[in-house]
Amino acid sequence: MRGLNTVDATPVEKTVYTAAVGPDALAWLLQAELGVAVLLLAAVPAVVRWVRRREARRWAESERRLREFLLTAGHELRNPLTTISGYAQLAFVGDRSQERVRTEALGRVHDEIERMDSLIDELVLLSRHDLGRELRRRRVDLAELCREAAAAARDCHPAYPVRLLVAPGEHIVRGDPLRLHQVVANLLANARRHTPEGTSTTLAVGTEDGYRVVEVTDDGPGVPPELRARIFEPFVRGDAGAATPGSGVGLGLSVVATVAAAHGGTAALEHSVGGAWFRVRLPAAP
């Protein structure tokens, strides 16, 4: 290695090095280096074209997904509006004998307004996270948050029993309490929407490898195999897209994944023999 450093070499060492390499060998080395440089320069346009084609494909895919998202969002907003319009006309029936029909129509109008309001809220939430809006972070006790979510689910939907399991120890994260509550509520709502009445759901909280873990499992039919890879994408539903009352619009799980990612965590659908098993991991607070 000393022969490569000729700055401090003695005259004898320089002579030996030159004699060992020789002018022909030096010329060959220079030609080889020049050849490599020429090959690299020749490859640059090809690499640039490849990068441009890749970026063009990404842009095309992004535009396609955006158009599909807007088309589906418009369709989902139109559905409740159409229903509201139809039932509003029934509500204006003047015959007193149609009071029951009018009451039912007003109830459906109210339900569809709530459904559309929920859709708009979730669309706004997804857009804010895409634009990089900051979360209102503070220390959040996931155990207490899950207790509140489980209690609300039991009170509002008594036909769907919810069991709560909390591992010993603290389960503190630093995050936005409203968004984290929405994560748990959406997971419980997803279990209700896709299981028959009486199905048991388990909400569990624990700690694993420096992460706080929230799990929601149910004893229902599980997620269809064809939907597992896309389950966290917007507007993906297990009801074949049917806009039935209470079926949701397919944004709940995408909100779960988006909020988890915004907190530095992950959301996953785990493999299970029966039922569905969703798992959210969030960094533990220091």
Sine and cosine of phi, psi and omega as CSV:
sin_phi,cos_phi,sin_psi,cos_psi,sin_omega,cos_omega
0.00,0.00,-0.46,0.89,-0.01,-1.00
-0.89,0.46,-0.50,0.87,-0.03,-1.00
-0.90,0.44,-0.34,0.94,0.00,-1.00
-0.99,0.16,-0.29,0.96,0.00,-1.00
-0.97,-0.25,0.99,-0.13,-0.07,-1.00
-1.00,-0.07,0.04,1.00,-0.04,-1.00
-0.92,0.39,-0.71,0.70,-0.06,-1.00
-0.97,-0.23,0.18,0.98,-0.05,-1.00
-0.96,0.28,0.53,-0.85,0.06,-1.00
-0.97,0.23,0.29,-0.96,0.04,-1.00
-0.83,0.55,-0.59,0.81,0.00,-1.00
-0.91,0.42,-0.69,0.72,-0.01,-1.00
-0.90,0.44,-0.64,0.76,0.01,-1.00
-0.89,0.46,-0.66,0.75,-0.01,-1.00
-0.91,0.42,-0.69,0.73,0.00,-1.00
-0.89,0.45,-0.67,0.74,-0.02,-1.00
-0.89,0.45,-0.72,0.70,-0.01,-1.00
-0.90,0.44,-0.65,0.76,-0.01,-1.00
-0.92,0.38,-0.59,0.81,-0.04,-1.00
-0.94,0.35,-0.66,0.76,-0.03,-1.00
-0.99,0.17,-0.78,0.62,0.01,-1.00
0.99,0.13,0.45,-0.89,-0.01,-1.00
-0.90,0.43,-0.56,0.83,0.00,-1.00
-0.92,0.39,-0.67,0.74,0.00,-1.00
-0.91,0.41,-0.65,0.76,0.03,-1.00
-0.89,0.45,-0.66,0.75,0.03,-1.00
-0.89,0.45,-0.64,0.77,0.00,-1.00
-0.91,0.41,-0.65,0.76,0.03,-1.00
-0.89,0.45,-0.66,0.75,0.02,-1.00
-0.90,0.43,-0.66,0.75,0.03,-1.00
-0.90,0.43,-0.65,0.76,0.01,-1.00
-0.89,0.45,-0.71,0.71,0.02,-1.00
-0.89,0.45,-0.64,0.76,0.03,-1.00
-0.90,0.44,-0.64,0.77,0.03,-1.00
-0.90,0.44,-0.68,0.74,0.04,-1.00
-0.89,0.46,-0.67,0.74,0.01,-1.00
-0.88,0.47,-0.67,0.74,0.01,-1.00
-0.90,0.44,-0.66,0.75,0.03,-1.00
-0.89,0.46,-0.67,0.75,0.03,-1.00
-0.89,0.45,-0.69,0.72,0.02,-1.00
-0.90,0.44,-0.61,0.80,0.02,-1.00
-0.92,0.38,-0.50,0.87,-0.03,-1.00
-0.98,0.19,-0.33,0.95,-0.06,-1.00
-0.85,0.53,-0.75,0.66,0.01,-1.00
-0.86,0.51,-0.62,0.79,0.01,-1.00
-0.90,0.43,-0.67,0.74,0.03,-1.00
-0.90,0.44,-0.68,0.74,0.02,-1.00
-0.88,0.48,-0.69,0.73,0.02,-1.00
-0.89,0.46,-0.65,0.76,0.00,-1.00
-0.90,0.44,-0.69,0.73,0.01,-1.00
-0.89,0.45,-0.67,0.74,0.00,-1.00
-0.90,0.43,-0.66,0.75,0.02,-1.00
-0.90,0.44,-0.64,0.77,0.02,-1.00
-0.90,0.44,-0.71,0.71,0.02,-1.00
-0.90,0.43,-0.61,0.79,0.03,-1.00
-0.90,0.44,-0.64,0.77,0.03,-1.00
-0.91,0.42,-0.63,0.78,0.02,-1.00
-0.90,0.43,-0.69,0.72,0.02,-1.00
-0.89,0.45,-0.68,0.73,0.01,-1.00
-0.88,0.47,-0.67,0.74,0.02,-1.00
-0.92,0.40,-0.64,0.77,0.03,-1.00
-0.89,0.45,-0.69,0.72,0.02,-1.00
-0.90,0.44,-0.64,0.77,0.01,-1.00
-0.89,0.46,-0.70,0.71,-0.01,-1.00
-0.92,0.39,-0.59,0.80,0.04,-1.00
-0.91,0.42,-0.70,0.71,0.03,-1.00
-0.88,0.47,-0.66,0.75,0.01,-1.00
-0.91,0.42,-0.64,0.77,0.01,-1.00
-0.89,0.45,-0.74,0.68,-0.02,-1.00
-0.90,0.43,-0.64,0.77,0.01,-1.00
-0.89,0.45,-0.71,0.71,-0.01,-1.00
-0.93,0.37,-0.65,0.76,0.02,-1.00
-0.88,0.47,-0.69,0.72,0.04,-1.00
-0.88,0.47,-0.64,0.76,0.03,-1.00
-0.90,0.43,-0.68,0.73,-0.02,-1.00
-0.93,0.38,-0.55,0.84,0.06,-1.00
-0.96,0.29,-0.54,0.84,-0.01,-1.00
-0.94,0.35,-0.57,0.82,-0.04,-1.00
-0.84,0.54,-0.81,0.58,0.02,-1.00
-0.91,0.41,-0.54,0.84,0.03,-1.00
-0.90,0.44,-0.66,0.75,0.04,-1.00
-0.89,0.45,-0.68,0.73,0.01,-1.00
-0.90,0.43,-0.69,0.72,0.02,-1.00
-0.86,0.51,-0.69,0.72,-0.01,-1.00
-0.88,0.48,-0.70,0.71,-0.03,-1.00
-0.91,0.41,-0.72,0.69,-0.02,-1.00
-0.96,0.28,-0.45,0.89,0.08,-1.00
-0.90,0.43,-0.61,0.79,0.05,-1.00
-0.90,0.44,-0.64,0.77,0.05,-1.00
-0.90,0.43,-0.57,0.82,-0.04,-1.00
-0.92,0.39,-0.36,0.93,-0.01,-1.00
-1.00,0.02,0.08,1.00,0.03,-1.00
-0.87,0.49,0.78,-0.63,-0.11,-0.99
-1.00,0.07,-0.30,0.95,-0.05,-1.00
-0.93,0.36,0.80,-0.60,-0.02,-1.00
-0.90,0.44,-0.42,0.91,-0.02,-1.00
-0.94,0.34,-0.24,0.97,-0.01,-1.00
-0.99,-0.14,0.38,0.92,-0.04,-1.00
-0.88,0.48,-0.63,0.78,0.01,-1.00
-0.89,0.45,-0.66,0.75,0.02,-1.00
-0.90,0.45,-0.66,0.75,-0.01,-1.00
-0.91,0.42,-0.65,0.76,0.01,-1.00
-0.90,0.44,-0.70,0.72,0.03,-1.00
-0.90,0.43,-0.63,0.78,0.00,-1.00
-0.91,0.43,-0.68,0.73,0.02,-1.00
-0.90,0.43,-0.58,0.81,0.06,-1.00
-0.90,0.44,-0.67,0.74,0.04,-1.00
-0.92,0.39,-0.61,0.79,0.07,-1.00
-0.86,0.51,-0.70,0.71,0.02,-1.00
-0.88,0.47,-0.69,0.72,0.00,-1.00
-0.88,0.47,-0.68,0.73,-0.03,-1.00
-0.94,0.34,-0.55,0.84,0.07,-1.00
-0.91,0.42,-0.67,0.74,0.05,-1.00
-0.89,0.45,-0.65,0.76,0.01,-1.00
-0.89,0.45,-0.70,0.71,0.01,-1.00
-0.93,0.38,-0.61,0.79,0.03,-1.00
-0.89,0.45,-0.66,0.75,0.04,-1.00
-0.90,0.43,-0.66,0.75,0.03,-1.00
-0.87,0.49,-0.72,0.69,-0.02,-1.00
-0.90,0.44,-0.67,0.74,0.03,-1.00
-0.86,0.51,-0.69,0.73,-0.04,-1.00
-0.94,0.33,-0.59,0.81,0.07,-1.00
-0.90,0.43,-0.68,0.74,0.03,-1.00
-0.90,0.44,-0.66,0.75,0.01,-1.00
-0.88,0.48,-0.73,0.68,0.01,-1.00
-0.88,0.47,-0.64,0.76,0.00,-1.00
-0.91,0.41,-0.64,0.77,0.00,-1.00
-0.90,0.43,-0.66,0.75,0.02,-1.00
-0.93,0.36,-0.58,0.82,0.06,-1.00
-0.90,0.44,-0.52,0.85,0.00,-1.00
-1.00,0.05,0.02,1.00,0.07,-1.00
0.98,0.20,0.45,0.89,0.05,-1.00
-0.90,0.44,0.64,-0.77,-0.02,-1.00
-0.97,0.23,0.52,-0.85,0.07,-1.00
-1.00,0.08,0.41,-0.91,0.08,-1.00
-1.00,0.01,1.00,0.02,-0.15,-0.99
-1.00,0.06,0.62,-0.79,0.18,-0.98
-0.34,-0.94,0.08,-1.00,0.01,-1.00
-0.95,0.32,0.77,-0.63,-0.04,-1.00
-0.80,-0.60,0.76,-0.65,0.07,-1.00
-1.00,0.01,0.96,-0.27,-0.04,-1.00
-0.90,0.44,-0.52,0.85,0.02,-1.00
-0.89,0.45,-0.73,0.68,0.02,-1.00
-0.91,0.40,-0.64,0.76,0.02,-1.00
-0.87,0.49,-0.68,0.73,-0.01,-1.00
-0.94,0.34,-0.56,0.83,0.08,-1.00
-0.87,0.50,-0.71,0.71,0.00,-1.00
-0.91,0.42,-0.68,0.73,-0.01,-1.00
-0.90,0.43,-0.65,0.76,0.01,-1.00
-0.91,0.40,-0.65,0.76,0.01,-1.00
-0.90,0.44,-0.68,0.73,0.02,-1.00
-0.90,0.44,-0.64,0.77,0.01,-1.00
-0.91,0.42,-0.66,0.76,0.02,-1.00
-0.91,0.41,-0.67,0.74,-0.04,-1.00
-0.92,0.39,-0.67,0.74,-0.09,-1.00
-0.99,0.11,-0.44,0.90,-0.06,-1.00
-0.70,-0.71,0.95,0.33,-0.07,-1.00
-0.90,0.45,-0.32,0.95,0.00,-1.00
-0.97,0.26,-0.15,0.99,-0.01,-1.00
-0.86,-0.51,1.00,-0.07,-0.02,-1.00
-0.90,0.43,0.66,-0.75,0.01,-1.00
-0.84,-0.55,0.81,-0.58,0.06,-1.00
-0.97,-0.25,0.70,-0.72,-0.03,-1.00
-0.93,-0.36,0.78,-0.63,0.06,-1.00
-0.84,-0.54,0.84,-0.54,0.00,-1.00
-0.85,-0.53,0.86,-0.51,0.02,-1.00
-0.94,0.34,0.46,-0.89,0.03,-1.00
-0.87,0.49,0.49,-0.87,0.05,-1.00
0.97,-0.25,-0.01,-1.00,0.02,-1.00
-1.00,0.10,0.48,-0.88,0.01,-1.00
-0.69,-0.73,0.87,0.49,-0.09,-1.00
-0.99,-0.13,0.70,-0.71,0.14,-0.99
-0.79,-0.62,0.23,-0.97,0.10,-0.99
-0.94,-0.35,0.91,-0.42,-0.06,-1.00
-0.15,-0.99,-0.15,-0.99,0.00,-1.00
-1.00,0.03,0.92,-0.40,-0.08,-1.00
-0.88,0.47,-0.59,0.80,0.00,-1.00
-0.92,0.40,-0.68,0.73,-0.01,-1.00
-0.94,0.33,-0.62,0.78,0.02,-1.00
-0.92,0.39,-0.61,0.79,0.10,-1.00
-0.89,0.46,-0.61,0.79,0.03,-1.00
-0.90,0.43,-0.58,0.82,0.04,-1.00
-0.86,0.51,-0.77,0.63,-0.03,-1.00
-0.92,0.40,-0.69,0.72,0.00,-1.00
-0.89,0.46,-0.64,0.77,0.01,-1.00
-0.91,0.40,-0.62,0.79,0.03,-1.00
-0.91,0.41,-0.66,0.75,0.04,-1.00
-0.92,0.38,-0.64,0.77,0.04,-1.00
-0.90,0.43,-0.62,0.79,0.03,-1.00
-0.88,0.47,-0.65,0.76,0.04,-1.00
-0.89,0.45,-0.65,0.76,0.01,-1.00
-0.91,0.42,-0.67,0.74,-0.11,-0.99
-0.92,0.40,-0.45,0.90,-0.14,-0.99
-0.89,-0.45,0.34,0.94,0.07,-1.00
-0.70,-0.71,0.47,-0.88,0.03,-1.00
-0.96,0.29,0.33,-0.95,0.03,-1.00
-0.84,0.54,0.58,-0.81,-0.02,-1.00
1.00,-0.03,-0.17,0.99,0.01,-1.00
-0.93,0.37,0.73,-0.68,-0.01,-1.00
-1.00,0.07,0.70,-0.72,0.05,-1.00
-0.85,-0.52,0.65,-0.76,0.01,-1.00
-0.89,-0.46,0.80,-0.60,0.07,-1.00
-0.94,-0.34,0.86,-0.50,-0.07,-1.00
-0.82,-0.57,0.55,-0.83,0.01,-1.00
-0.77,-0.64,0.73,-0.68,0.01,-1.00
-0.39,-0.92,-0.15,-0.99,0.00,-1.00
-0.76,-0.65,0.63,-0.78,-0.04,-1.00
-0.44,-0.90,0.87,-0.49,0.10,-0.99
0.78,0.63,0.71,0.70,0.03,-1.00
0.99,0.16,0.14,0.99,0.02,-1.00
-0.86,-0.51,0.55,-0.83,0.20,-0.98
-1.00,0.02,0.68,-0.73,-0.10,-0.99
-0.85,-0.52,0.76,-0.64,0.12,-0.99
-0.89,-0.45,0.81,-0.59,-0.01,-1.00
-0.84,-0.55,0.63,-0.77,0.11,-0.99
-0.79,-0.62,0.88,-0.47,0.02,-1.00
-0.83,-0.56,0.45,-0.89,0.03,-1.00
-0.64,-0.77,0.22,-0.98,-0.01,-1.00
-0.98,-0.21,0.40,0.92,-0.05,-1.00
-0.99,0.14,-0.30,-0.95,-0.05,-1.00
-0.96,0.28,-0.23,0.97,0.00,-1.00
1.00,0.05,0.01,-1.00,-0.03,-1.00
-1.00,-0.04,0.76,-0.65,0.04,-1.00
-0.84,0.55,0.65,-0.76,-0.04,-1.00
-0.82,0.58,-0.58,0.81,-0.05,-1.00
-0.95,0.32,-0.23,0.97,-0.01,-1.00
-0.97,-0.24,-0.18,0.98,-0.14,-0.99
-0.87,0.50,-0.67,0.74,-0.05,-1.00
-0.94,0.33,-0.37,0.93,-0.08,-1.00
-0.91,-0.42,0.24,0.97,-0.20,-0.98
-0.89,0.45,-0.45,0.90,-0.02,-1.00
-0.99,-0.11,0.10,1.00,0.06,-1.00
-0.98,0.17,0.49,-0.87,0.01,-1.00
-0.88,0.47,0.62,-0.79,0.09,-1.00
0.92,0.39,0.33,0.94,0.10,-0.99
-1.00,-0.01,0.83,-0.55,-0.04,-1.00
-0.76,-0.65,0.43,-0.90,0.03,-1.00
-1.00,-0.06,0.11,0.99,-0.03,-1.00
-0.95,-0.32,0.46,0.89,0.05,-1.00
0.85,0.52,0.44,0.90,0.08,-1.00
0.99,0.16,0.15,0.99,-0.02,-1.00
-0.94,0.33,0.77,-0.63,0.00,-1.00
-1.00,-0.02,0.88,0.47,0.01,-1.00
-1.00,0.07,0.41,-0.91,-0.01,-1.00
-0.84,0.54,0.75,-0.66,0.02,-1.00
0.99,0.17,0.01,1.00,-0.06,-1.00
-0.98,0.18,-0.24,0.97,-0.05,-1.00
0.97,0.24,0.02,-1.00,-0.03,-1.00
-0.86,-0.51,0.13,0.99,0.06,-1.00
0.99,0.10,0.39,0.92,0.04,-1.00
-0.95,-0.33,-0.25,0.97,-0.10,-1.00
-0.85,0.53,-0.74,0.67,-0.03,-1.00
-0.96,0.27,-0.51,0.86,0.07,-1.00
-0.92,0.40,-0.56,0.83,0.09,-1.00
-0.91,0.40,-0.65,0.76,0.05,-1.00
-0.84,0.54,-0.76,0.65,-0.02,-1.00
-0.91,0.42,-0.65,0.76,-0.03,-1.00
-0.91,0.41,-0.71,0.71,-0.01,-1.00
-0.92,0.39,-0.65,0.76,0.04,-1.00
-0.88,0.48,-0.71,0.71,0.01,-1.00
-0.90,0.44,-0.62,0.78,0.01,-1.00
-0.90,0.43,-0.40,0.92,0.04,-1.00
-1.00,-0.08,0.15,0.99,-0.02,-1.00
0.98,0.17,0.30,0.95,-0.03,-1.00
-0.90,-0.43,-0.25,-0.97,-0.03,-1.00
-0.66,-0.75,0.39,-0.92,0.14,-0.99
-0.79,-0.61,0.71,-0.71,-0.08,-1.00
-0.60,-0.80,0.49,-0.87,0.17,-0.99
-0.98,-0.19,0.93,-0.37,-0.06,-1.00
-1.00,0.07,0.37,-0.93,0.05,-1.00
-0.96,0.29,0.72,-0.70,0.03,-1.00
-0.59,-0.81,0.53,-0.85,-0.01,-1.00
-0.94,0.34,-0.69,0.73,0.03,-1.00
-0.71,-0.71,0.55,-0.84,-0.01,-1.00
0.96,0.29,-0.16,-0.99,0.00,-1.00
-0.92,-0.40,0.52,-0.85,-0.03,-1.00
-0.69,-0.72,0.97,-0.25,0.02,-1.00
-0.97,-0.25,0.61,-0.79,-0.09,-1.00
-0.69,-0.73,0.80,-0.60,0.04,-1.00
-0.87,-0.49,0.80,-0.60,0.03,-1.00
-0.91,-0.41,0.77,-0.64,-0.01,-1.00
-0.78,-0.63,0.65,-0.76,0.01,-1.00
-0.86,0.52,0.71,-0.70,0.04,-1.00
-0.93,0.36,0.59,-0.81,0.03,-1.00
-0.96,0.29,0.62,-0.78,0.01,-1.00
-0.92,0.39,0.00,0.00,0.00,0.00
